[in-house]
Amino acid sequence: MEKHYAVIGTPIDHSLSPWMHNAGYKALGIDAEYQRFNVEPSHLAEAVEGLCSLGFSGWNVTLPHKEPIISLLDALTPEARRAGAVNTVKILDGQRIGHNTDGVGFVRSVQDDLKGFKGKKAVLLGAGGAAKGIALALAEQEMELHILNRTPEKASELVQAIQREGGIATSGLFAPGKWLEGVDLLVQTTSVGLHGESFPFSLKGISDQTLVVDIIVNPRETVFLQEARKQGCRTLDGSGMLLFQGVLAWEFWLGGQAPVEAMRQALKGQLMQRMFYKG
Ligand SMILES: NC(=O)c1ccc[n+]([C@@H]2O[C@H](COP(=O)([O-])OP(=O)(O)OC[C@H]3O[C@@H](n4cnc5c(N)ncnc54)[C@H](OP(=O)(O)O)[C@@H]3O)[C@@H](O)[C@H]2O)c1
């Protein structure tokens, strides 16, 4: 029997998840279909009821519903509870289970390049929704975190959340500093650069051994990543995180191993067609 999956959010037209998941079903000969639905905040509860009534097996959740959907679910996985946000829902024996694959998806996307997490130093620029999932997942891998945000209170709150989970974290101002010299992993999670704008500070002085990631997907190489590349650092864009949050959602729903390469190629194919994205 055909299974049904979806992503809900607003706006939703930019979502590439249907291509990624449908290519995965095709690669493994799975009888399933993945759709995207524009859902306004005032219709979230109705949409969830509708998906359940229509027999959907699960769905992804994107902005602005990642937090509000929690009150409509029956249970949360530890990942969702820690992040305080849900990006994946599974229907299991009629129960709506909320999960979060963003943070662990990020970890999967850097593990080959970073070669080990424990005891290494990560600096996160930003303390918004995406940073929270990433920070908690990196702390779980026993990295030491330093979180820099324009609004310092939000960075301090995130540090406290990490410390409550037994992780090591400090916070600071969104500015260059001594931290540039000893960082193994630098992650840019703010929305600065989304529209091609320049980054407010230079990375001069950063070690060329640092792995630098900007989680923005489009443009592929933000001004921030260009600067990191000029300093000799290895760089990654946000497409790996996008891919692996999808891969992990797939595995949460269907079990087994998702066809990563088929999903990667589908995602890349779509990204290549988007305006700012070049090879
Ligand atoms: N690759 C992926 O799979 C993936 C997944 C999720 C998100 N993303 C990307 O991640 C970015 C952030 O998303 P989000 O959901 O975390 O957003 P969010 O919750 O709204 O957080 C935005 C963050 O950016 C900071 N910021 C915004 N404008 C700034 C400026 N002019 N100067 C300095 N800091 C600024 C905010 O600082 P304040 O706290 O001071 O406002 C906050 O830390 C977006 O570009 C999104 O596309 C990528």
The ligand as an ORCA input file, in Angstrom:
! r2SCAN-3c Opt
* xyz 0 1
  N      21.208     23.975      5.971
  C      20.097     23.737      6.634
  O      19.569     22.618      6.623
  C      19.478     24.844      7.459
  C      18.510     24.516      8.430
  C      17.954     25.555      9.183
  C      18.346     26.884      8.960
  N      19.274     27.163      7.997
  C      19.723     28.564      7.792
  O      20.166     29.059      9.040
  C      19.947     30.463      9.143
  C      19.299     30.786     10.484
  O      18.059     30.131     10.603
  P      17.293     30.074     12.027
  O      16.083     29.251     11.812
  O      18.243     29.734     13.117
  O      16.861     31.618     12.201
  P      16.550     32.400     13.566
  O      16.043     31.489     14.624
  O      15.710     33.567     13.145
  O      17.995     32.960     14.060
  C      18.676     33.934     13.300
  C      20.072     34.164     13.889
  O      20.753     35.092     13.033
  C      21.190     36.218     13.813
  N      21.177     37.421     12.976
  C      20.198     37.795     12.118
  N      20.566     38.964     11.505
  C      21.794     39.308     11.999
  C      22.685     40.396     11.761
  N      22.397     41.356     10.896
  N      23.868     40.415     12.440
  C      24.175     39.435     13.319
  N      23.358     38.377     13.600
  C      22.183     38.320     12.941
  C      20.216     36.276     14.968
  O      20.787     37.032     16.028
  P      19.841     37.725     17.156
  O      19.547     36.644     18.149
  O      20.692     38.810     17.687
  O      18.606     38.226     16.448
  C      20.071     34.779     15.286
  O      21.188     34.309     16.003
  C      19.101     30.837      7.928
  O      19.961     31.426      6.987
  C      18.588     29.505      7.399
  O      18.444     29.534      5.997
  C      19.857     26.171      7.257
*
